[in-house]
Amino acid sequence: MTQENIKNERRQKVEEIKEQLGEGWQVKNGEFEHIQKLAHDTAANYRQVVADLAAALNRAESARPIIDRREEPEAVAERQERAAEARAKREEMERKIAESHAAILAKTPPGAKALIVARLVEDRSDLQSDYHTSEYVRNVAI
């Protein structure tokens, strides 16, 4: 479309609107300058709003950066392997505990009401470095 066609199309729309409005569309003396100023202020205001919005978006993007949490397939496989190893280790520990309980219960005399468990604890603390720890050396069921 040429500029002339666009102008003619707009002019035609304006004429249609004028017909719909009737006599109330005409601008009275002295109002035309006021309307022009409003139109100019609106355009300037629109540009300012768009500029402010762009600046706000930039601030929002910098304040809330996008974090890419995708993982490489090799990293996922390694993580799953470590989880499987930890699961196997935990299952082995649970198996040993179950075996210990079965051994203790096998040695419990009939009619026993209680079980006394004694633990030998070795203190491995270092008072100078303020490091406190201990380790169970031996467990005995009486």
Residue pairs with C-beta under 8 A, 6 or more apart in sequence:
17 25
18 25
27 35
71 79
104 115
104 141
107 141
108 115
115 141
115 142
116 141
116 142
117 139
117 140
117 141
117 142
118 139
118 140
118 141
118 142
119 136
119 138
119 139
119 140
120 136
120 137
120 138
120 139
120 140
121 134
121 135
121 136
121 137
122 134
122 135
122 137
123 134
124 133
124 134
124 135
125 131
125 132
125 133
125 134
